[in-house]
Amino acid sequence: MFRTRLISAFVLVALGLAIIIPGGPVLLVSTALISLIGYFELMRVFKIQGKAPAILGYIFTAVYYADLYFKFYPYLELLIVVFLILLLFVYVFTFPKYHADGIMAAFFGVFYVTVMLSFIYQTRMMKHGLYIVWLIFLCSWGCDASAYVIGKLFGRHKMAPVLSPKKSIEGAVGGVAGSFLFTLLYGFVFKPQLEVTVPEIIILCLISSVGALISMVGDLAASAIKRNYDIKDYGHLIPGHGGILDRFDSVIITAPIIYYLAYYFIRG
């Protein structure tokens, strides 16, 4: 299993480099596909896959990503409002075919997967985005790896004993510290490309640390949904890791945080 996970991780890194470095349409289409697959996984868990509310979610995802690129509609927030109104139309005029839980699940899925993951693309396309975008992965997957190692070595106090018994407070501290150190190293290696000073590198490290803390919430939230619906993994697309949501659970919540923190502190 470890060997499978390791091979899959290397493949994911290679694919990540291949789609993030070019940016533009390549990254946009790739992120949209990842979002669609993640949305599919979530709708299957909520048992509304293939039904009208979920189909509206797929349509919204396609329109939302097209608008990110072509910018044919300046108010993305209104698109989300329109999507909610359409869901309510379906709910009301087909009543009692769909339960309120299904309507709310379709809306939650679009915001949780489609909108949140789109910040990978949006971060990449900001000023110095080619280098800033990697903070999303440094503070999510870097935190995950560091927390695992430190937790294994020193973990004594459970962080969420009912939800995730293997996660420890010591591991969480190690995850944040690991993200800080990874970003510090990254900042100095790519200092000329980022056009940042040493104090700004420290700001990047702090941004990454905040992202690392929040990434743990994303990880635990995804685990909580799986516990609620009694499933082990969201899918089997990535050998040794599960589905898209199993691998991107922390990235989903980290991406918008890194985008906005980087935008306000390193002016995009």
C-alpha positions in Angstrom: 0.0 0.0 0.0 2.8 2.4 0.9 4.5 1.7 -2.4 1.3 2.4 -4.3 0.7 5.6 -2.4 4.3 6.7 -3.1 4.0 6.0 -6.9 0.7 7.8 -7.0 2.2 10.8 -5.2 5.0 11.1 -7.7 2.5 10.8 -10.6 0.4 13.6 -9.0 3.4 15.8 -8.6 4.4 15.3 -12.2 0.8 16.0 -13.4 0.7 19.1 -11.2 3.8 20.5 -12.7 2.6 19.7 -16.2 -0.7 21.6 -15.7 0.2 24.4 -13.3 3.4 25.7 -14.9 1.7 26.5 -18.2 -1.3 28.0 -16.5 -4.0 29.5 -18.7 -6.4 27.2 -20.5 -4.4 24.1 -19.6 -4.8 24.7 -15.9 -8.4 26.1 -16.3 -9.6 23.0 -18.1 -7.7 20.6 -15.7 -9.1 22.4 -12.6 -12.6 22.3 -14.1 -12.3 18.5 -14.7 -11.0 17.9 -11.2 -13.9 20.0 -9.9 -16.4 18.0 -11.9 -15.0 14.7 -10.7 -15.0 15.9 -7.1 -18.6 17.1 -7.4 -19.6 13.7 -8.9 -18.0 12.0 -5.9 -19.8 14.2 -3.4 -23.2 13.9 -5.2 -22.8 10.1 -5.1 -22.2 10.3 -1.4 -25.3 12.5 -0.9 -27.3 10.1 -3.2 -28.4 12.7 -5.7 -26.0 11.9 -8.5 -27.8 11.9 -11.9 -30.7 13.8 -10.5 -31.8 17.4 -11.5 -30.1 19.2 -8.6 -26.8 17.6 -9.3 -27.1 18.1 -13.1 -27.6 21.8 -12.4 -24.4 21.7 -10.4 -22.5 20.3 -13.4 -23.9 23.0 -15.7 -23.0 25.7 -13.1 -19.4 24.3 -12.9 -19.0 24.5 -16.7 -20.4 28.1 -16.8 -18.4 29.2 -13.8 -15.1 28.1 -15.2 -15.9 29.4 -18.7 -16.6 32.8 -17.1 -13.3 32.7 -15.2 -11.5 32.6 -18.5 -13.7 34.6 -20.9 -15.0 37.0 -18.3 -18.3 37.4 -20.1 -20.1 38.1 -16.8 -18.5 40.4 -14.3 -20.4 39.3 -11.2 -19.5 35.7 -10.3 -21.3 36.1 -7.0 -24.6 36.6 -8.9 -24.0 33.4 -10.8 -24.0 31.6 -7.5 -27.3 33.3 -6.5 -28.8 32.4 -9.9 -27.8 28.8 -9.3 -29.5 28.7 -5.9 -32.7 30.2 -7.4 -32.7 27.5 -10.1 -32.3 24.9 -7.5 -35.3 26.3 -5.6 -37.3 26.3 -8.8 -36.6 22.6 -9.2 -37.4 22.0 -5.5 -40.7 23.9 -5.6 -42.1 22.8 -9.0 -41.2 19.2 -8.6 -42.3 19.0 -5.0 -42.2 16.5 -3.2 -39.8 14.7 -5.6 -36.7 16.1 -3.9 -36.0 16.5 -0.2 -34.6 19.8 1.1 -31.4 17.9 2.1 -30.7 17.1 -1.6 -31.2 20.7 -2.7 -28.8 21.9 0.1 -26.3 19.2 -0.8 -26.2 20.2 -4.4 -25.6 23.9 -3.4 -23.0 23.0 -0.8 -21.2 20.7 -3.3 -20.9 23.5 -5.9 -19.5 26.0 -3.4 -17.3 23.4 -1.5 -15.8 21.9 -4.6 -16.2 24.1 -7.7 -15.8 27.5 -6.2 -13.1 26.6 -3.7 -10.9 24.6 -6.1 -11.1 27.4 -8.7 -8.8 29.4 -6.5 -5.9 27.2 -7.7 -6.4 28.7 -11.1 -7.0 32.2 -9.8 -3.9 32.1 -7.7 -1.8 30.9 -10.6 -3.0 33.7 -12.8 -2.2 36.5 -10.3 1.1 38.4 -10.3 3.9 36.0 -9.5 1.2 33.3 -9.5 3.6 30.7 -10.9 5.5 30.8 -7.7 2.7 31.8 -5.2 0.4 29.0 -6.3 2.7 26.3 -4.8 2.0 27.7 -1.3 -1.4 26.1 -1.6 0.3 22.7 -1.8 3.2 23.5 0.6 0.8 24.3 3.4 -1.7 21.5 2.7 0.3 18.5 1.5 3.4 19.7 3.3 1.5 20.0 6.5 -0.1 16.6 6.0 3.3 14.9 5.5 5.0 16.8 8.4 2.1 16.1 10.7 2.2 12.4 9.9 5.9 12.1 10.6 5.8 14.1 13.8 2.6 12.4 15.0 4.1 9.0 14.5 7.3 9.9 16.4 5.9 12.1 19.2 2.1 12.0 19.1 0.6 11.5 22.6 -2.4 13.8 22.8 -5.4 13.2 20.5 -6.6 16.2 18.5 -10.0 14.8 17.5 -10.3 11.4 19.2 -13.8 10.6 18.0 -13.5 11.8 14.4 -9.8 11.0 13.7 -8.1 9.0 16.5 -4.7 8.8 14.7 -4.3 12.6 14.6 -2.5 14.2 17.5 -1.8 17.7 18.8 1.9 17.1 18.5 1.4 16.2 14.8 -0.7 19.3 14.2 2.1 21.5 15.6 4.6 19.6 13.5 2.5 20.1 10.4 2.4 23.9 11.0 6.1 24.0 11.7 6.8 21.9 8.6 4.8 24.2 6.4 6.6 27.2 7.8 10.0 25.6 7.1 9.1 24.3 3.6 7.9 27.8 2.7 11.0 29.4 4.2 13.2 27.2 2.0 11.0 27.8 -1.0 11.0 31.5 -0.5 14.8 31.8 -0.4 15.3 29.5 -3.4 12.8 31.5 -5.5 13.4 34.9 -4.0 14.4 36.6 -7.3 11.4 35.2 -9.2 9.0 36.2 -6.4 10.7 39.6 -6.1 10.3 39.6 -2.4 12.4 40.8 0.5 13.4 38.7 3.5 10.5 40.2 5.6 8.1 39.3 2.8 9.4 35.8 2.8 8.6 35.6 6.6 5.1 36.9 5.7 4.8 34.1 3.1 5.8 31.6 5.8 3.2 33.0 8.2 0.6 32.8 5.4 1.6 29.2 4.8 1.3 28.5 8.6 -2.2 29.9 8.7 -3.1 27.8 5.6 -1.7 24.7 7.3 -3.9 25.3 10.3 -6.9 25.7 8.1 -6.0 22.7 5.9 -6.4 20.5 9.0 -10.0 21.7 9.3 -10.5 20.8 5.6 -9.1 17.3 6.2 -11.2 16.7 9.2 -14.3 18.1 7.6 -14.0 15.7 4.7 -13.4 12.9 7.2 -16.5 13.9 9.1 -18.7 13.7 5.9 -17.3 10.2 5.3 -18.1 9.2 8.9 -21.7 10.6 8.6 -22.3 8.6 5.4 -20.3 5.5 6.5 -17.8 5.4 3.6 -14.1 4.8 3.6 -13.1 6.8 0.5 -14.9 9.2 -1.8 -13.6 7.2 -4.8 -10.9 5.0 -6.3 -9.5 7.2 -9.0 -6.1 7.6 -7.3 -4.5 4.3 -6.3 -3.6 4.3 -2.6 -5.3 7.6 -2.0 -8.9 7.2 -2.9 -10.8 9.8 -4.9 -10.3 13.4 -5.8 -11.9 14.6 -2.6 -9.7 12.2 -0.5 -6.5 13.8 -2.0 -7.7 17.4 -2.3 -9.7 17.7 0.9 -7.2 20.1 2.5 -6.4 21.9 -0.8 -10.0 22.8 -1.2 -10.1 24.9 1.9 -6.5 26.2 1.6 -6.7 27.5 -1.9 -9.0 30.5 -1.3 -7.1 31.4 1.9 -3.7 31.5 0.2 -5.2 33.5 -2.7 -6.7 36.2 -0.5 -3.8 36.4 1.9 -1.3 36.6 -1.0 -3.4 39.2 -2.8 -3.6 41.5 0.2 0.0 41.0 1.5 1.8 40.6 -1.8 -0.5 42.7 -4.0 -1.6 40.6 -7.0 
